[in-house]
């Protein structure tokens, strides 16, 4: 549903669905029920200033009945954020798409404690492109190629490519050269197929019995010495796009990615260590451009810090 409020400071207005019924008489009563314990005066001030709107941008006031609107929109008050010490590199921009190298530690989209400090909001503000939308996502800890749509009129043509899996993605990662103790040897290239789901645990994905819904081709491209042990660089080609798929599939082989705090073992949450980024990089993306009809390929200019002995 189209927001009646424009993007402000790179951030979309928040949409709230009002309940069909309840003990609340007005829309403000309901918002007080939800957030009055945090900032009751702020809620009243927003209604008085007409900053909370319904469909078509109609301002609500303190007396607006609950049943008058199904959805309402407003701007959240955002806490100050410390800028992350990482930068985005623009690789390609035209009237339809934007291709960038997203750094480690920067989330793709706003959420949680990262709003202004997300790739999307940074780029909207930097390029003055309020309609910018990512065509896919990279984990906050994953670096590399990110494709975004700059043009709402042609966006659907690119979205179809991703929906129909007509976009080929290539990743690189650094892991041990041989599986951990207790795991069988692996003959490369290999294909990992299994069924994945989001765990009830914090942010984790897990493998469960059932029909496979996740598939990755894994190739070991070279090995090298890293101190007293051997590591290897791997090429990963995901054929599906489940959350944390590549990290889970590497860990399932006994080859957990270097500096992965989730897989195979969930480590205690700690402050970001910018000297130890997850060694996973979105290296390449290839597809037939729906506008030019030409096959295009974009390659990341980034390098994994642990990819050399």
N, C-alpha and C positions, 0 to 999 in steps of 0.2 A: 504494500500500500504506500502510495507516494506521500511523503511528509509535507505538510503545508508550511513548515518552517525550513529555511535554507540552512545549509551547512554553515556553522560558525566556528571560526578558529580551527578549521579542518575537521570538526567533529559534528556528526549528525545529531539532530535533536532526538531525545528519548521518547519512545512511544509507550504508552501505558493503556492496557485494556481495562475498562471499568467493569465491575461485576454487574450482571443483569439485575440482581436484587441483593438485599442484605439489610442490616440494621442502620445503614447510612442513608441519610436523606439527600445530601448534596455530594457533588464530586469532591469538594474540599473536605467534607467529613471523611471520605474514603482515603484521601491522601494523608490526612492527619492520622488516621488509623495505621497507615503503612509507615509513615516517616515522621510523624509529629514528635516522636521521642528524640529525634535528632535535631530538627530545626523548625519548630512550630511557627516562629515569627517569619522565617524565610518563606514558608508555604503561604502564609497570609499575604505577605508582601507581593508574591508572584501573582496571586489571584487579583489583588488590588491593582497591579500594574498591567493586567491583561497579557501577561507573559505565558500563560497556559492556554492552549488553543485546542479546538476540536477540528473536525473535518472541515476543509475549506478555509482554515485559518481563523475561524470564529473565536474570539476571546471568551474565556469563561470568567465568571466572577464568583464571589462567595456563595451566592444563592443558586447557582446553576444546579438543576436537579440531576441526580445520579443517572436517571434513565434518559436524559437528553442526549448523551453521547456514548458511543461504544468505545471509541479510542480518543485519547487526548495526547498532545505532544508538548514537550517543554525542554528547556536546556538545563542540564545538570550543573551544579556548582562543582567545578573541578578543583581538586587540591593541587598545590604547586608540585611540580615534578623536577627532579634533578636530571639534567640532560645526560644521557648515556654517552660514554666516551667512544662512540663508534660512528661511522659515516656511511651513507648510501652513495653508490656510484651509478650514475645514469649511463646506460649502454646504448639505448636506442629510444627515440621518441618520434612519433608521427601523429597524424590527425586521428588515429584510431587506437593505438596502443603505446604503452610505455614499458620498457624493459630495463630493470635495474639489478644491480648486485646488492642484495640485502646482507648486512653484516651479521655475525653471531651476536646474540644477546638482545637484538631488537625484534619485538613481535611484529607480525605482519599487520594485524588489525588491533584497534584499541580494545582493552579489556582489563579488568582487575586494576592493578596499580599502574598500568601503563596505558595512558590515553594519548597525550601529546607525544610521548616517547614510543610511538609505533611507526612503522614504515609508512602506512597509509596517511596518517595525519601529518607527519613530517613532509611527505611529498605533496599533499594537497596545499599546504601552506607555502612550501618552497616554490612550487610551479603555478600557484593560483589556479588550481584545477579542482574545484569543489565536487565535481561529478566523478572524480577518479575512484575506481573500484578494482580490487584485486581479482584476477581470474582464477586464482588458486592460492593456497597458503603454504608457508614454510613455518615449521616450529620456530619458536623464539631462539632456540639454541642452534638451529641449522642456518648456515649461510648459503648464499648463491643466488641463482637466477629467479627473479620474480616478475611475472607478466601481469600488467594492469591495463584495464580499459580506460581510455580517455574520452570516449565518445558514446553517450547513451544510445544514439541511433544505430550504431553498429555493434553494440555490446553483445547482443543476442547471438550474432554470428560466431563470435569467439567462444561464448559460453557453450554452444552446441558442440564445439570441438572437444572440450573437456568432458562434457556429459557422455559423448559417444566414444571416449577414449581414443581420439584421433590425434592426440598430442603425445609425442614420445619424449620421455624425460630420462635423463642420465645423471646419476649422482656418483660421487666419490667418497670413500671413507678410509680411515686408517684404523687397523686393528692388528692383533697378533697374527703372525704368519701361520701358526698352527693352532688348532682348537685347544681350549683349556682341558685340563685333566678331567677324565670322565666322559668326554665327548668323542664320538667316532671321527676318524680322519675324513676329510672332504676332498672329493675330486672336482676340480673346477674346469669349466664353468658348471654351476649347479643352479637348479631352480627350487626355491622354497615356496611351498603352497600350504596354507592352513586356514583355519577359521579364526578370525580375530574379533574381539569385542572390547568396548571400554570397560575397564574394571570398576568395581565400586570403590576401589582404593583411589587416592588422590591422583588424578590425571593419568593413571596408568592404563595401558592396554594389555590384554592378555590373550593367550591362545586357548581355545576351547574345542571340544570335540564337535564334529559336524562338517557339513559341506564347505569346502574351501571358499573363502571370499577375499583372500589376499594372496598375491603372487609376485615374486621378485626373482629376476635372474641376477646371479652374482658371479663375477669373474675376478680372479686374482690377477692383477696386471704386473706387479713386480714386488719383490721382497728386498728388505734392506736391514742393516744392523742398527739397533737403537740401544746403545749401551751394552748391557750384558744379554740382551735378548733380541729376537728377530721380530720385525713388524712387516706388514704388507699394505700396499695400496690396492683397494678393491674398486671395481666399477659395478654399480648397482643400477638395474633397469626395472623399476616398478611397473607392473602391468595393472595394478589397482592402486588406490590411494587412501588406505586406512590410516588412522591416526597412529603415529610412531611406527608405521609398518617396517621401515628399513632398520630401525634400531632393534625392534623385536626379532626380525628375521636374522639379523647378524648374531644377536645374543643366543638365538635358538641353535646356532651352529657351534656355540662355544667361542664365538669371535666378537664379543661385545666391543662396541666402538670406543676408541680411546676418549677418555674424559666424559663418558656417559654416566650421569648421576642417577639414572633410572633403571637401566638394563645392563647386565642381568640382575643387579642388586640395587634396590632403592636406598640411596644414601641419605643421611640426615640433611635437611635443608640448610644451606650455608649461603653467605653472600656470594654474588657472582665473582669469579676469579677470571679476570680478563686475560690472564696469561695462559689459561687452560681452556680454550673453547672446545666444544664438542667437535670431534674430527669428522664432520659430515658436511658435504658441500653439494649443492645443486649445480652440477657442472654444465649441463646442456639441455636445451629444449628445441624440439623440431616439430613442424607442422606445415600443412598447406594453408597459406594465408587466405581466408575467405574473401578478402577484398581483391588482392592482386592475383589470386589463384596460383601464386608461385610458392614452391617449397622453400621455407625459410628455416634457418638454424641460428640460434643465439648461444654463445658460449660465455661462461663466467670468466672474469679476469682474476678472480681470487685464487689463492693457493692455501691448502691446509698446512698449518704451521708444523705439524708432526709428520709430514709426508716425505721427509728426507732424513736419512740417517746422519 
